């Protein structure tokens, strides 16, 4: 525990000094991504099982069920947003299609909402979720699945933000 506190203090000190600790830490130590990988693993397992267990949990990324309560059976996705070490507070964004486009360029359709599909050590594969184009349905089903996937080194991720659990068709 004491070693962990020293590492956190060191990281905070480096951030205050303008050094981006996570991005500059290129030692490829798998422990650097451990907390993000563990939370994403929980989310991935929950999505794969889409089963609810009894109990009361906080509304956090790693709570043990999908949906707003343990009796919600209609959720199959915990949408997330990713923030990278060097992103200056801007969520990571990816194209919603497999076309060779760059987010931010004219004509590129991108999203910053994802569904974790697979975890392998410090690598995670995500599906890009797009806003539901059907306005009448968007209130209950806010996202649609795309065929756009990407794999990310979790050493590059410093924050994940979980959005409201939901149902996504064609998963």
N, C-alpha and C positions, 0 to 999 in steps of 0.2 A: 504494500500500500504506500509506504514511504517513497519507494522508487517511482511509483506512478505519479505522486504529488510533485516530486522534483521534475519529472518530465513535463508535466502540465505547467509548472512555474517557468521552466525553461522556454516552452513554446510561447507562453504569454509574454515573457520578456522579449523574445525574438520578434513577436508580432509588434510589440510596442516600439521596437527599434527599426521596424520597417522590413524585417526579414520574414518572408513567407515560409515558415518552418516546414509545413507539409510538402510544399512544392520543391523546396530546396533539399529535402531529405530523400536522396536517391539511393539509399542503402538497400532497397528492395526487401526490407525486413517485413515478413508477413504479419507481424504483430502490429504494425502501423495502421493496418486497415481493419483490425479485428472487430472494433465496436460497430463500425458501419456494416461489415460483412455479417456479423451475428444478427443484427436487426433485419437486414435484407433476407437472410436465411429464414428467419421466423415468418416474415411476410410471404416469402415464396412458398413455404410449407402450408401456411394458412390458405393461400390461394389455390394450391393444388388440391387440398382436402376440402375446402369450402365447407367445413364442418364447424359447428358451434359447440362449445363446451359450457357447462354450468360454471358460474362464478361471477365475481364482480371485479372488474379491472379498470384502471385509469384509461382515459381516451388517449393512449400513446401509440407510437408507431409499432411497438412490440406487444400490444395487448393480445391475449390469447384467442381472439375470435374476430371474425369479420362482421361488420354491421354495427348498428347502434346499440344492440343488446345481444345477450347470449341466445336469444330466441330468433334473431334475424337469420333467415335461411336464404335470402335472395341476393346476397352480396357474394361476388367472386373475385373482387379486385380491391386492393388498397393502393390507389394511385399515389405516386410520389413525384416530388420535384427534387432535382439534384443541384447542389451548389459545389463548384470546384474551388480548389485552393486559390487559384489565380483569377477567379471570375468576378472579383470586386462586388460581390453581392447580387450578381445577375444569375438567374437560374440557367442551367445548361439547356440548350435547345437543339433539337435534331429535326431533319426533314420528315414529313409524314409519308413520303414515298421513297422508293428505292432509286429514284433518278439521281444523277450526279449534280446536286444543287448545294449551295452553301447558304445557310441561314443568314438572313440579313441582306442578301442580294435580291434584286427585283424579280418578282415572280416566284420566289421560293416560299412554299407553305411549310411552316415549322410549328412544332409544339414543344412545350417544356414540361409536359405531364407524361409519366411513364409507368409501365407495369413491369416489375421484376419477373423474369421468366426462369433464370437459372443462376446459381452461384457456384463458382469453382475457385476456392481459395480466395484470392484477392481480386478475382475477375467476376463481373456480373454481366449477364445479358439482359437487356431491357427491350420491351416493345414500346414503340411510340404510340401514345393515345392521342386521338384528335378530338376536338370539340364536336359534339353531336350536331350535325347540320339541320336536323329536324327540330325546330323550335318547340313544337308541341310536346315532344318526347324528352327534350333536353333537361327539363326540371327533374325528372326521375332517373333518366339515363344520360348523364352529362357527357360521357365520352364514348367514342367508337374505337374499335381495334383497327390498327393499320397493319400492313405487311412490312413495315419498316422496323428493323431490329438493329441494335448496336451492342457491342461489348465494351465495357469500360474497366480500366484498372482502378480499383477502389482506393488505392493510395492517392488518387487525384481528387477524391470526394472528401469534402470536409463537413458537409451538412446535407441531411435529407429532410425534406418536409413532407409529412404524410397529409394527404387530403382525405375528405370524407369517403369511407368505404362505399362501393357502388357495384352495380352489375354492369358488365361489359359483354355484349353479345359476340359470338364467334370466337370465344377464347377456348 
